[in-house]
Amino acid sequence: MHIPAVFDLHCDTLTAFLDAPSPAGERDTLDLPGHHFALSKLPSGVRWCQCCAIFLPDELRGEEAIAYYERHRDSFRRQMERFSDRVLPCRTAADVEGAWAAGKTAAVLTVENGSALAGRLERVAELARDGVRMMTLTWNGANELGSGNDTGQGMTPFGREAVREMEAQGILVDVSHLNDRGFNELLEIVRKPFAASHSNARSVCPHRRNLTDDQIRELVRRRCLIGLNYYDIFLRGDGQVPTLDDLYRHAERFLALGAEDCLALGSDFDGADLPPCLDGPEKAARLYGYFLDRGLSPALAEKILWKNALEFFRANLP
């Protein structure tokens, strides 16, 4: 069965596995065998776009956070050059389509954890110049912008300023990991559509990292983007996910709440424990056929696998 394309909104592969150097002594995290995502594991004939996050642990702050971010930004650039025969760095939907037309994978640089700003508003423009196209405001804990799902505070004054500056500089606001209070306060700040790059439905699996029905409705109303997360404990409470049916239950809920034009994929490759049925690109690509078998139309299956994400980038990242 022909699978047109896959557009994945989130993986942690760039900052994972740093203890495994390549034979040349370099750390090519984007093509290490034996891990969830690797360029050499991408299925033949499938156009692929991968958002590659620079993940910052919560304990990093200030100059240490900046140095960590810059180290992995440089790693992304180096790997884009090293693997330039297979992958191209992309900033826009047109770039993604250009990479696909050239027969190459598209890679988009993102950031997970607004601590990369180190509390400095001018750094938003610096990240934009580096090619960062999306940033989660928090990880699980609190930072200079606000609070993640493990903490109870809301958005900080700096966080409010940072959100407005991100919108001005063309960096998508990503609410995955943001807690409920922060989400509600964000709605008072944002002026543009935003993303939940790797978040599931809380009414299907009651984990606080998942989105409530009211949050999903708000995302739909604002024409935002939502990426289905493959993490086993976000799919079901006991983490036992033997088939794709558990992911489909989340997709069904999103669709029932009107997310046909908002729903996408956000695998969390190499950042979470994934079920065997979803632990690599070839298996994720099979979602297309699975969705058809479950009765979704080819047009809707394509929206979820790649079209919604591509069109969201086209509309919101000029």
ChimeraX commands (.cxc) that place a marker at each C-alpha (Angstrom):
marker #1 position 0.00,0.00,0.00 radius 0.5
marker #1 position 1.37,3.43,-0.94 radius 0.5
marker #1 position 1.97,5.66,2.09 radius 0.5
marker #1 position 2.29,9.21,0.77 radius 0.5
marker #1 position 4.15,10.89,3.65 radius 0.5
marker #1 position 4.67,11.17,7.40 radius 0.5
marker #1 position 5.12,14.45,9.30 radius 0.5
marker #1 position 6.16,13.78,12.91 radius 0.5
marker #1 position 6.00,16.76,15.28 radius 0.5
marker #1 position 8.30,15.50,18.02 radius 0.5
marker #1 position 11.25,13.25,18.75 radius 0.5
marker #1 position 14.06,13.46,21.31 radius 0.5
marker #1 position 16.62,11.64,19.18 radius 0.5
marker #1 position 18.89,14.65,18.71 radius 0.5
marker #1 position 19.77,14.86,22.41 radius 0.5
marker #1 position 19.57,11.13,23.19 radius 0.5
marker #1 position 22.27,8.47,23.26 radius 0.5
marker #1 position 25.22,10.81,23.60 radius 0.5
marker #1 position 27.29,7.99,25.07 radius 0.5
marker #1 position 27.30,6.16,21.74 radius 0.5
marker #1 position 29.81,7.77,19.36 radius 0.5
marker #1 position 30.02,6.79,15.73 radius 0.5
marker #1 position 33.08,4.94,14.40 radius 0.5
marker #1 position 34.54,8.30,13.41 radius 0.5
marker #1 position 34.34,9.46,17.00 radius 0.5
marker #1 position 31.40,11.81,16.39 radius 0.5
marker #1 position 28.02,11.50,18.01 radius 0.5
marker #1 position 25.56,11.09,15.16 radius 0.5
marker #1 position 22.44,10.71,17.23 radius 0.5
marker #1 position 20.14,10.96,14.20 radius 0.5
marker #1 position 21.41,7.74,12.65 radius 0.5
marker #1 position 22.25,5.37,15.46 radius 0.5
marker #1 position 21.05,1.79,14.92 radius 0.5
marker #1 position 18.93,0.14,17.56 radius 0.5
marker #1 position 16.94,3.20,18.59 radius 0.5
marker #1 position 13.46,4.40,17.74 radius 0.5
marker #1 position 14.36,6.95,15.07 radius 0.5
marker #1 position 17.29,6.72,12.69 radius 0.5
marker #1 position 17.64,8.10,9.20 radius 0.5
marker #1 position 18.63,4.65,7.96 radius 0.5
marker #1 position 15.42,3.17,9.41 radius 0.5
marker #1 position 13.04,5.37,7.45 radius 0.5
marker #1 position 10.82,3.28,5.16 radius 0.5
marker #1 position 11.72,3.41,1.48 radius 0.5
marker #1 position 9.39,5.46,-0.68 radius 0.5
marker #1 position 7.82,7.41,2.19 radius 0.5
marker #1 position 8.39,11.15,2.28 radius 0.5
marker #1 position 9.28,11.94,5.88 radius 0.5
marker #1 position 9.45,15.15,7.90 radius 0.5
marker #1 position 10.87,14.87,11.41 radius 0.5
marker #1 position 10.77,17.64,14.00 radius 0.5
marker #1 position 13.95,17.18,16.05 radius 0.5
marker #1 position 13.80,18.66,19.54 radius 0.5
marker #1 position 16.67,19.97,21.58 radius 0.5
marker #1 position 15.44,18.66,24.94 radius 0.5
marker #1 position 16.69,20.51,28.02 radius 0.5
marker #1 position 16.42,18.76,31.40 radius 0.5
marker #1 position 14.63,20.80,34.06 radius 0.5
marker #1 position 17.74,21.23,36.21 radius 0.5
marker #1 position 19.54,23.31,33.58 radius 0.5
marker #1 position 19.29,27.07,34.02 radius 0.5
marker #1 position 21.03,30.23,32.90 radius 0.5
marker #1 position 24.39,29.94,31.17 radius 0.5
marker #1 position 24.38,26.17,31.60 radius 0.5
marker #1 position 21.11,25.95,29.69 radius 0.5
marker #1 position 22.45,28.20,26.94 radius 0.5
marker #1 position 25.62,26.12,26.57 radius 0.5
marker #1 position 23.57,22.91,26.41 radius 0.5
marker #1 position 21.25,24.37,23.79 radius 0.5
marker #1 position 24.15,25.62,21.67 radius 0.5
marker #1 position 25.95,22.29,21.86 radius 0.5
marker #1 position 22.96,20.47,20.42 radius 0.5
marker #1 position 22.16,23.21,17.91 radius 0.5
marker #1 position 25.67,22.75,16.57 radius 0.5
marker #1 position 25.19,18.97,16.55 radius 0.5
marker #1 position 22.04,19.40,14.46 radius 0.5
marker #1 position 23.88,21.59,11.97 radius 0.5
marker #1 position 26.80,19.16,11.75 radius 0.5
marker #1 position 24.54,16.18,11.21 radius 0.5
marker #1 position 22.58,18.01,8.55 radius 0.5
marker #1 position 25.86,18.49,6.69 radius 0.5
marker #1 position 27.12,14.97,7.30 radius 0.5
marker #1 position 23.90,13.36,6.09 radius 0.5
marker #1 position 23.12,15.95,3.42 radius 0.5
marker #1 position 22.69,13.22,0.83 radius 0.5
marker #1 position 19.64,12.02,2.77 radius 0.5
marker #1 position 18.25,14.93,4.81 radius 0.5
marker #1 position 17.77,18.68,4.56 radius 0.5
marker #1 position 17.14,21.19,7.38 radius 0.5
marker #1 position 13.80,22.94,6.83 radius 0.5
marker #1 position 12.12,26.04,8.23 radius 0.5
marker #1 position 8.93,26.29,6.16 radius 0.5
marker #1 position 6.36,24.10,4.46 radius 0.5
marker #1 position 7.95,25.06,1.14 radius 0.5
marker #1 position 11.31,23.82,2.45 radius 0.5
marker #1 position 9.71,20.51,3.48 radius 0.5
marker #1 position 8.17,20.07,0.05 radius 0.5
marker #1 position 11.50,20.96,-1.55 radius 0.5
marker #1 position 13.28,18.30,0.47 radius 0.5
marker #1 position 10.66,15.74,-0.52 radius 0.5
marker #1 position 10.92,16.73,-4.17 radius 0.5
marker #1 position 14.68,16.11,-3.91 radius 0.5
marker #1 position 14.03,12.65,-2.50 radius 0.5
marker #1 position 15.30,13.60,0.96 radius 0.5
marker #1 position 14.01,13.61,4.52 radius 0.5
marker #1 position 12.97,16.99,5.92 radius 0.5
marker #1 position 14.25,17.91,9.41 radius 0.5
marker #1 position 12.84,20.77,11.48 radius 0.5
marker #1 position 14.69,22.06,14.55 radius 0.5
marker #1 position 12.55,22.54,17.68 radius 0.5
marker #1 position 13.16,23.00,21.41 radius 0.5
marker #1 position 11.62,21.19,24.36 radius 0.5
marker #1 position 11.74,23.43,27.45 radius 0.5
marker #1 position 11.73,27.22,27.41 radius 0.5
marker #1 position 14.65,27.21,29.83 radius 0.5
marker #1 position 16.69,27.50,26.61 radius 0.5
marker #1 position 15.89,31.21,26.80 radius 0.5
marker #1 position 17.62,31.50,30.18 radius 0.5
marker #1 position 15.11,34.18,31.13 radius 0.5
marker #1 position 16.34,36.56,28.42 radius 0.5
marker #1 position 13.76,37.87,25.97 radius 0.5
marker #1 position 16.36,38.66,23.31 radius 0.5
marker #1 position 17.15,34.97,23.06 radius 0.5
marker #1 position 13.83,34.34,21.31 radius 0.5
marker #1 position 15.20,36.14,18.26 radius 0.5
marker #1 position 18.48,34.21,18.58 radius 0.5
marker #1 position 16.63,30.88,18.50 radius 0.5
marker #1 position 14.61,32.07,15.52 radius 0.5
marker #1 position 17.82,32.92,13.67 radius 0.5
marker #1 position 19.12,29.44,14.50 radius 0.5
marker #1 position 16.11,27.99,12.69 radius 0.5
marker #1 position 14.06,26.90,15.71 radius 0.5
marker #1 position 10.44,26.70,14.57 radius 0.5
marker #1 position 8.62,25.45,17.67 radius 0.5
marker #1 position 9.27,25.44,21.42 radius 0.5
marker #1 position 7.48,23.85,24.36 radius 0.5
marker #1 position 7.13,26.47,27.06 radius 0.5
marker #1 position 8.04,24.00,29.81 radius 0.5
marker #1 position 9.02,20.44,30.48 radius 0.5
marker #1 position 7.60,18.71,33.58 radius 0.5
marker #1 position 8.79,21.18,36.19 radius 0.5
marker #1 position 8.79,24.96,36.56 radius 0.5
marker #1 position 11.09,27.28,34.64 radius 0.5
marker #1 position 11.35,31.00,33.90 radius 0.5
marker #1 position 8.22,30.92,31.70 radius 0.5
marker #1 position 5.78,28.82,33.69 radius 0.5
marker #1 position 5.05,25.40,35.12 radius 0.5
marker #1 position 4.89,21.93,33.67 radius 0.5
marker #1 position 2.50,19.14,34.56 radius 0.5
marker #1 position 4.38,18.17,37.74 radius 0.5
marker #1 position 3.97,21.62,39.30 radius 0.5
marker #1 position 1.05,23.91,40.05 radius 0.5
marker #1 position 2.08,27.47,39.22 radius 0.5
marker #1 position 0.88,29.33,36.15 radius 0.5
marker #1 position 2.58,31.52,33.56 radius 0.5
marker #1 position 5.18,33.99,34.82 radius 0.5
marker #1 position 5.38,37.62,33.68 radius 0.5
marker #1 position 8.46,36.67,31.65 radius 0.5
marker #1 position 6.56,33.74,30.15 radius 0.5
marker #1 position 3.82,36.06,28.97 radius 0.5
marker #1 position 6.37,38.31,27.30 radius 0.5
marker #1 position 8.16,35.32,25.78 radius 0.5
marker #1 position 4.96,33.99,24.21 radius 0.5
marker #1 position 4.28,37.30,22.50 radius 0.5
marker #1 position 7.89,37.49,21.30 radius 0.5
marker #1 position 7.77,33.91,20.01 radius 0.5
marker #1 position 4.73,34.81,17.93 radius 0.5
marker #1 position 6.51,37.91,16.63 radius 0.5
marker #1 position 9.67,35.95,15.75 radius 0.5
marker #1 position 7.92,33.02,14.06 radius 0.5
marker #1 position 8.45,30.31,16.69 radius 0.5
marker #1 position 5.38,28.18,17.32 radius 0.5
marker #1 position 4.19,28.03,20.92 radius 0.5
marker #1 position 3.96,24.38,22.04 radius 0.5
marker #1 position 1.79,23.58,25.09 radius 0.5
marker #1 position 2.74,19.92,25.53 radius 0.5
marker #1 position 3.89,19.50,29.17 radius 0.5
marker #1 position 2.26,22.79,30.25 radius 0.5
marker #1 position -0.03,22.31,33.25 radius 0.5
marker #1 position -3.74,23.11,33.22 radius 0.5
marker #1 position -3.39,26.46,34.96 radius 0.5
marker #1 position -0.69,27.54,32.54 radius 0.5
marker #1 position -2.79,26.39,29.58 radius 0.5
marker #1 position -5.76,28.47,30.72 radius 0.5
marker #1 position -3.58,31.52,31.28 radius 0.5
marker #1 position -1.92,31.04,27.89 radius 0.5
marker #1 position -5.31,31.38,26.21 radius 0.5
marker #1 position -5.42,34.97,27.44 radius 0.5
marker #1 position -2.04,35.71,25.86 radius 0.5
marker #1 position -1.80,34.02,22.48 radius 0.5
marker #1 position -2.95,35.75,19.33 radius 0.5
marker #1 position -2.01,33.02,16.85 radius 0.5
marker #1 position -2.64,29.27,16.53 radius 0.5
marker #1 position -0.30,27.13,18.61 radius 0.5
marker #1 position 0.57,23.45,18.95 radius 0.5
marker #1 position 0.41,20.53,21.36 radius 0.5
marker #1 position 3.15,18.61,19.60 radius 0.5
marker #1 position 2.92,15.34,21.54 radius 0.5
marker #1 position -0.20,15.09,23.71 radius 0.5
marker #1 position -3.10,12.63,23.88 radius 0.5
marker #1 position -6.70,12.77,25.19 radius 0.5
marker #1 position -7.15,12.73,28.97 radius 0.5
marker #1 position -10.72,11.42,28.72 radius 0.5
marker #1 position -9.28,8.27,27.11 radius 0.5
marker #1 position -6.21,7.94,29.36 radius 0.5
marker #1 position -6.36,10.02,32.58 radius 0.5
marker #1 position -2.73,11.14,32.71 radius 0.5
marker #1 position -2.19,14.81,33.55 radius 0.5
marker #1 position 0.12,15.14,30.54 radius 0.5
marker #1 position -2.85,14.50,28.26 radius 0.5
marker #1 position -5.31,17.15,27.09 radius 0.5
marker #1 position -8.75,17.59,28.61 radius 0.5
marker #1 position -11.79,17.67,26.34 radius 0.5
marker #1 position -12.19,21.39,27.00 radius 0.5
marker #1 position -8.57,21.99,26.03 radius 0.5
marker #1 position -9.04,19.99,22.85 radius 0.5
marker #1 position -12.15,21.99,21.97 radius 0.5
marker #1 position -10.16,25.20,22.47 radius 0.5
marker #1 position -7.34,23.91,20.26 radius 0.5
marker #1 position -9.87,23.05,17.57 radius 0.5
marker #1 position -11.60,26.42,17.86 radius 0.5
marker #1 position -8.29,28.22,17.44 radius 0.5
marker #1 position -7.17,26.03,14.50 radius 0.5
marker #1 position -4.20,24.66,16.40 radius 0.5
marker #1 position -2.20,21.45,15.85 radius 0.5
marker #1 position -2.18,18.30,18.01 radius 0.5
marker #1 position 0.31,15.44,17.68 radius 0.5
marker #1 position -0.67,11.95,18.85 radius 0.5
marker #1 position 1.94,10.71,21.36 radius 0.5
marker #1 position 3.04,7.03,21.30 radius 0.5
marker #1 position 4.22,6.90,24.94 radius 0.5
marker #1 position 2.64,3.77,26.40 radius 0.5
marker #1 position 1.44,5.32,29.68 radius 0.5
marker #1 position -0.12,8.24,27.80 radius 0.5
marker #1 position -2.03,5.75,25.62 radius 0.5
marker #1 position -3.48,3.74,28.51 radius 0.5
marker #1 position -3.05,3.82,32.25 radius 0.5
marker #1 position -1.41,0.45,32.68 radius 0.5
marker #1 position 1.00,1.03,29.80 radius 0.5
marker #1 position 0.01,-2.26,28.18 radius 0.5
marker #1 position -0.44,-1.43,24.49 radius 0.5
marker #1 position -0.40,-4.62,22.42 radius 0.5
marker #1 position -1.96,-3.15,19.26 radius 0.5
marker #1 position -2.64,0.14,17.51 radius 0.5
marker #1 position -6.19,0.11,18.87 radius 0.5
marker #1 position -5.18,2.14,21.92 radius 0.5
marker #1 position -3.77,4.92,19.76 radius 0.5
marker #1 position -6.91,4.80,17.66 radius 0.5
marker #1 position -9.08,5.36,20.73 radius 0.5
marker #1 position -7.32,8.70,21.20 radius 0.5
marker #1 position -7.67,9.56,17.53 radius 0.5
marker #1 position -11.39,8.75,17.72 radius 0.5
marker #1 position -11.82,11.08,20.69 radius 0.5
marker #1 position -10.00,13.93,19.00 radius 0.5
marker #1 position -12.07,13.46,15.86 radius 0.5
marker #1 position -15.30,13.34,17.87 radius 0.5
marker #1 position -14.32,16.74,19.32 radius 0.5
marker #1 position -13.87,18.24,15.85 radius 0.5
marker #1 position -10.12,17.85,15.35 radius 0.5
marker #1 position -10.21,16.54,11.77 radius 0.5
marker #1 position -8.12,19.47,10.55 radius 0.5
marker #1 position -5.92,19.65,13.68 radius 0.5
marker #1 position -4.81,16.08,14.35 radius 0.5
marker #1 position -1.29,14.95,13.47 radius 0.5
marker #1 position 1.48,12.68,14.78 radius 0.5
marker #1 position 3.93,13.45,17.60 radius 0.5
marker #1 position 5.69,10.17,18.25 radius 0.5
marker #1 position 8.06,11.06,21.12 radius 0.5
marker #1 position 10.62,8.73,19.51 radius 0.5
marker #1 position 13.62,8.22,21.79 radius 0.5
marker #1 position 12.07,10.24,24.58 radius 0.5
marker #1 position 9.65,7.69,26.03 radius 0.5
marker #1 position 8.83,4.02,26.43 radius 0.5
marker #1 position 6.95,3.11,23.29 radius 0.5
marker #1 position 4.90,-0.03,22.64 radius 0.5
marker #1 position 6.41,-2.55,20.21 radius 0.5
marker #1 position 3.72,-1.74,17.65 radius 0.5
marker #1 position 4.91,1.90,17.43 radius 0.5
marker #1 position 8.61,1.85,18.25 radius 0.5
marker #1 position 10.03,2.86,14.89 radius 0.5
marker #1 position 9.35,4.75,11.65 radius 0.5
marker #1 position 8.30,1.70,9.63 radius 0.5
marker #1 position 5.68,0.81,12.22 radius 0.5
marker #1 position 4.42,4.38,12.46 radius 0.5
marker #1 position 4.06,4.50,8.67 radius 0.5
marker #1 position 1.71,1.52,8.91 radius 0.5
marker #1 position -0.80,3.77,10.63 radius 0.5
marker #1 position -1.98,4.81,7.19 radius 0.5
marker #1 position -3.19,1.34,6.30 radius 0.5
marker #1 position -4.48,0.77,9.82 radius 0.5
marker #1 position -6.58,3.93,9.70 radius 0.5
marker #1 position -8.06,2.82,6.38 radius 0.5
marker #1 position -8.87,-0.59,7.86 radius 0.5
marker #1 position -10.66,1.16,10.72 radius 0.5
marker #1 position -12.85,2.99,8.26 radius 0.5
marker #1 position -11.18,6.37,7.91 radius 0.5
marker #1 position -11.15,7.77,4.41 radius 0.5
marker #1 position -7.82,8.05,2.57 radius 0.5
marker #1 position -8.21,11.85,2.75 radius 0.5
marker #1 position -8.59,11.83,6.54 radius 0.5
marker #1 position -5.77,9.33,7.03 radius 0.5
marker #1 position -3.49,11.58,4.96 radius 0.5
marker #1 position -4.52,14.60,7.04 radius 0.5
marker #1 position -3.43,12.87,10.23 radius 0.5
marker #1 position -0.20,11.45,8.85 radius 0.5
marker #1 position 1.08,14.61,7.17 radius 0.5
marker #1 position -1.33,17.05,5.55 radius 0.5
marker #1 position -2.58,18.79,8.68 radius 0.5
marker #1 position 0.95,19.41,9.94 radius 0.5
marker #1 position 2.19,20.60,6.56 radius 0.5
marker #1 position -0.76,22.95,6.08 radius 0.5
marker #1 position -0.40,24.27,9.64 radius 0.5
marker #1 position 3.25,25.09,8.94 radius 0.5
marker #1 position 2.26,26.71,5.65 radius 0.5
marker #1 position -0.33,28.90,7.36 radius 0.5
marker #1 position 1.67,29.83,10.45 radius 0.5
marker #1 position 5.37,29.73,9.55 radius 0.5
marker #1 position 5.97,31.96,6.53 radius 0.5
marker link #1:1,2 radius 0.2
marker link #1:2,3 radius 0.2
marker link #1:3,4 radius 0.2
marker link #1:4,5 radius 0.2
marker link #1:5,6 radius 0.2
marker link #1:6,7 radius 0.2
marker link #1:7,8 radius 0.2
marker link #1:8,9 radius 0.2
marker link #1:9,10 radius 0.2
marker link #1:10,11 radius 0.2
marker link #1:11,12 radius 0.2
marker link #1:12,13 radius 0.2
marker link #1:13,14 radius 0.2
marker link #1:14,15 radius 0.2
marker link #1:15,16 radius 0.2
marker link #1:16,17 radius 0.2
marker link #1:17,18 radius 0.2
marker link #1:18,19 radius 0.2
marker link #1:19,20 radius 0.2
marker link #1:20,21 radius 0.2
marker link #1:21,22 radius 0.2
marker link #1:22,23 radius 0.2
marker link #1:23,24 radius 0.2
marker link #1:24,25 radius 0.2
marker link #1:25,26 radius 0.2
marker link #1:26,27 radius 0.2
marker link #1:27,28 radius 0.2
marker link #1:28,29 radius 0.2
marker link #1:29,30 radius 0.2
marker link #1:30,31 radius 0.2
marker link #1:31,32 radius 0.2
marker link #1:32,33 radius 0.2
marker link #1:33,34 radius 0.2
marker link #1:34,35 radius 0.2
marker link #1:35,36 radius 0.2
marker link #1:36,37 radius 0.2
marker link #1:37,38 radius 0.2
marker link #1:38,39 radius 0.2
marker link #1:39,40 radius 0.2
marker link #1:40,41 radius 0.2
marker link #1:41,42 radius 0.2
marker link #1:42,43 radius 0.2
marker link #1:43,44 radius 0.2
marker link #1:44,45 radius 0.2
marker link #1:45,46 radius 0.2
marker link #1:46,47 radius 0.2
marker link #1:47,48 radius 0.2
marker link #1:48,49 radius 0.2
marker link #1:49,50 radius 0.2
marker link #1:50,51 radius 0.2
marker link #1:51,52 radius 0.2
marker link #1:52,53 radius 0.2
marker link #1:53,54 radius 0.2
marker link #1:54,55 radius 0.2
marker link #1:55,56 radius 0.2
marker link #1:56,57 radius 0.2
marker link #1:57,58 radius 0.2
marker link #1:58,59 radius 0.2
marker link #1:59,60 radius 0.2
marker link #1:60,61 radius 0.2
marker link #1:61,62 radius 0.2
marker link #1:62,63 radius 0.2
marker link #1:63,64 radius 0.2
marker link #1:64,65 radius 0.2
marker link #1:65,66 radius 0.2
marker link #1:66,67 radius 0.2
marker link #1:67,68 radius 0.2
marker link #1:68,69 radius 0.2
marker link #1:69,70 radius 0.2
marker link #1:70,71 radius 0.2
marker link #1:71,72 radius 0.2
marker link #1:72,73 radius 0.2
marker link #1:73,74 radius 0.2
marker link #1:74,75 radius 0.2
marker link #1:75,76 radius 0.2
marker link #1:76,77 radius 0.2
marker link #1:77,78 radius 0.2
marker link #1:78,79 radius 0.2
marker link #1:79,80 radius 0.2
marker link #1:80,81 radius 0.2
marker link #1:81,82 radius 0.2
marker link #1:82,83 radius 0.2
marker link #1:83,84 radius 0.2
marker link #1:84,85 radius 0.2
marker link #1:85,86 radius 0.2
marker link #1:86,87 radius 0.2
marker link #1:87,88 radius 0.2
marker link #1:88,89 radius 0.2
marker link #1:89,90 radius 0.2
marker link #1:90,91 radius 0.2
marker link #1:91,92 radius 0.2
marker link #1:92,93 radius 0.2
marker link #1:93,94 radius 0.2
marker link #1:94,95 radius 0.2
marker link #1:95,96 radius 0.2
marker link #1:96,97 radius 0.2
marker link #1:97,98 radius 0.2
marker link #1:98,99 radius 0.2
marker link #1:99,100 radius 0.2
marker link #1:100,101 radius 0.2
marker link #1:101,102 radius 0.2
marker link #1:102,103 radius 0.2
marker link #1:103,104 radius 0.2
marker link #1:104,105 radius 0.2
marker link #1:105,106 radius 0.2
marker link #1:106,107 radius 0.2
marker link #1:107,108 radius 0.2
marker link #1:108,109 radius 0.2
marker link #1:109,110 radius 0.2
marker link #1:110,111 radius 0.2
marker link #1:111,112 radius 0.2
marker link #1:112,113 radius 0.2
marker link #1:113,114 radius 0.2
marker link #1:114,115 radius 0.2
marker link #1:115,116 radius 0.2
marker link #1:116,117 radius 0.2
marker link #1:117,118 radius 0.2
marker link #1:118,119 radius 0.2
marker link #1:119,120 radius 0.2
marker link #1:120,121 radius 0.2
marker link #1:121,122 radius 0.2
marker link #1:122,123 radius 0.2
marker link #1:123,124 radius 0.2
marker link #1:124,125 radius 0.2
marker link #1:125,126 radius 0.2
marker link #1:126,127 radius 0.2
marker link #1:127,128 radius 0.2
marker link #1:128,129 radius 0.2
marker link #1:129,130 radius 0.2
marker link #1:130,131 radius 0.2
marker link #1:131,132 radius 0.2
marker link #1:132,133 radius 0.2
marker link #1:133,134 radius 0.2
marker link #1:134,135 radius 0.2
marker link #1:135,136 radius 0.2
marker link #1:136,137 radius 0.2
marker link #1:137,138 radius 0.2
marker link #1:138,139 radius 0.2
marker link #1:139,140 radius 0.2
marker link #1:140,141 radius 0.2
marker link #1:141,142 radius 0.2
marker link #1:142,143 radius 0.2
marker link #1:143,144 radius 0.2
marker link #1:144,145 radius 0.2
marker link #1:145,146 radius 0.2
marker link #1:146,147 radius 0.2
marker link #1:147,148 radius 0.2
marker link #1:148,149 radius 0.2
marker link #1:149,150 radius 0.2
marker link #1:150,151 radius 0.2
marker link #1:151,152 radius 0.2
marker link #1:152,153 radius 0.2
marker link #1:153,154 radius 0.2
marker link #1:154,155 radius 0.2
marker link #1:155,156 radius 0.2
marker link #1:156,157 radius 0.2
marker link #1:157,158 radius 0.2
marker link #1:158,159 radius 0.2
marker link #1:159,160 radius 0.2
marker link #1:160,161 radius 0.2
marker link #1:161,162 radius 0.2
marker link #1:162,163 radius 0.2
marker link #1:163,164 radius 0.2
marker link #1:164,165 radius 0.2
marker link #1:165,166 radius 0.2
marker link #1:166,167 radius 0.2
marker link #1:167,168 radius 0.2
marker link #1:168,169 radius 0.2
marker link #1:169,170 radius 0.2
marker link #1:170,171 radius 0.2
marker link #1:171,172 radius 0.2
marker link #1:172,173 radius 0.2
marker link #1:173,174 radius 0.2
marker link #1:174,175 radius 0.2
marker link #1:175,176 radius 0.2
marker link #1:176,177 radius 0.2
marker link #1:177,178 radius 0.2
marker link #1:178,179 radius 0.2
marker link #1:179,180 radius 0.2
marker link #1:180,181 radius 0.2
marker link #1:181,182 radius 0.2
marker link #1:182,183 radius 0.2
marker link #1:183,184 radius 0.2
marker link #1:184,185 radius 0.2
marker link #1:185,186 radius 0.2
marker link #1:186,187 radius 0.2
marker link #1:187,188 radius 0.2
marker link #1:188,189 radius 0.2
marker link #1:189,190 radius 0.2
marker link #1:190,191 radius 0.2
marker link #1:191,192 radius 0.2
marker link #1:192,193 radius 0.2
marker link #1:193,194 radius 0.2
marker link #1:194,195 radius 0.2
marker link #1:195,196 radius 0.2
marker link #1:196,197 radius 0.2
marker link #1:197,198 radius 0.2
marker link #1:198,199 radius 0.2
marker link #1:199,200 radius 0.2
marker link #1:200,201 radius 0.2
marker link #1:201,202 radius 0.2
marker link #1:202,203 radius 0.2
marker link #1:203,204 radius 0.2
marker link #1:204,205 radius 0.2
marker link #1:205,206 radius 0.2
marker link #1:206,207 radius 0.2
marker link #1:207,208 radius 0.2
marker link #1:208,209 radius 0.2
marker link #1:209,210 radius 0.2
marker link #1:210,211 radius 0.2
marker link #1:211,212 radius 0.2
marker link #1:212,213 radius 0.2
marker link #1:213,214 radius 0.2
marker link #1:214,215 radius 0.2
marker link #1:215,216 radius 0.2
marker link #1:216,217 radius 0.2
marker link #1:217,218 radius 0.2
marker link #1:218,219 radius 0.2
marker link #1:219,220 radius 0.2
marker link #1:220,221 radius 0.2
marker link #1:221,222 radius 0.2
marker link #1:222,223 radius 0.2
marker link #1:223,224 radius 0.2
marker link #1:224,225 radius 0.2
marker link #1:225,226 radius 0.2
marker link #1:226,227 radius 0.2
marker link #1:227,228 radius 0.2
marker link #1:228,229 radius 0.2
marker link #1:229,230 radius 0.2
marker link #1:230,231 radius 0.2
marker link #1:231,232 radius 0.2
marker link #1:232,233 radius 0.2
marker link #1:233,234 radius 0.2
marker link #1:234,235 radius 0.2
marker link #1:235,236 radius 0.2
marker link #1:236,237 radius 0.2
marker link #1:237,238 radius 0.2
marker link #1:238,239 radius 0.2
marker link #1:239,240 radius 0.2
marker link #1:240,241 radius 0.2
marker link #1:241,242 radius 0.2
marker link #1:242,243 radius 0.2
marker link #1:243,244 radius 0.2
marker link #1:244,245 radius 0.2
marker link #1:245,246 radius 0.2
marker link #1:246,247 radius 0.2
marker link #1:247,248 radius 0.2
marker link #1:248,249 radius 0.2
marker link #1:249,250 radius 0.2
marker link #1:250,251 radius 0.2
marker link #1:251,252 radius 0.2
marker link #1:252,253 radius 0.2
marker link #1:253,254 radius 0.2
marker link #1:254,255 radius 0.2
marker link #1:255,256 radius 0.2
marker link #1:256,257 radius 0.2
marker link #1:257,258 radius 0.2
marker link #1:258,259 radius 0.2
marker link #1:259,260 radius 0.2
marker link #1:260,261 radius 0.2
marker link #1:261,262 radius 0.2
marker link #1:262,263 radius 0.2
marker link #1:263,264 radius 0.2
marker link #1:264,265 radius 0.2
marker link #1:265,266 radius 0.2
marker link #1:266,267 radius 0.2
marker link #1:267,268 radius 0.2
marker link #1:268,269 radius 0.2
marker link #1:269,270 radius 0.2
marker link #1:270,271 radius 0.2
marker link #1:271,272 radius 0.2
marker link #1:272,273 radius 0.2
marker link #1:273,274 radius 0.2
marker link #1:274,275 radius 0.2
marker link #1:275,276 radius 0.2
marker link #1:276,277 radius 0.2
marker link #1:277,278 radius 0.2
marker link #1:278,279 radius 0.2
marker link #1:279,280 radius 0.2
marker link #1:280,281 radius 0.2
marker link #1:281,282 radius 0.2
marker link #1:282,283 radius 0.2
marker link #1:283,284 radius 0.2
marker link #1:284,285 radius 0.2
marker link #1:285,286 radius 0.2
marker link #1:286,287 radius 0.2
marker link #1:287,288 radius 0.2
marker link #1:288,289 radius 0.2
marker link #1:289,290 radius 0.2
marker link #1:290,291 radius 0.2
marker link #1:291,292 radius 0.2
marker link #1:292,293 radius 0.2
marker link #1:293,294 radius 0.2
marker link #1:294,295 radius 0.2
marker link #1:295,296 radius 0.2
marker link #1:296,297 radius 0.2
marker link #1:297,298 radius 0.2
marker link #1:298,299 radius 0.2
marker link #1:299,300 radius 0.2
marker link #1:300,301 radius 0.2
marker link #1:301,302 radius 0.2
marker link #1:302,303 radius 0.2
marker link #1:303,304 radius 0.2
marker link #1:304,305 radius 0.2
marker link #1:305,306 radius 0.2
marker link #1:306,307 radius 0.2
marker link #1:307,308 radius 0.2
marker link #1:308,309 radius 0.2
marker link #1:309,310 radius 0.2
marker link #1:310,311 radius 0.2
marker link #1:311,312 radius 0.2
marker link #1:312,313 radius 0.2
marker link #1:313,314 radius 0.2
marker link #1:314,315 radius 0.2
marker link #1:315,316 radius 0.2
marker link #1:316,317 radius 0.2
marker link #1:317,318 radius 0.2
view
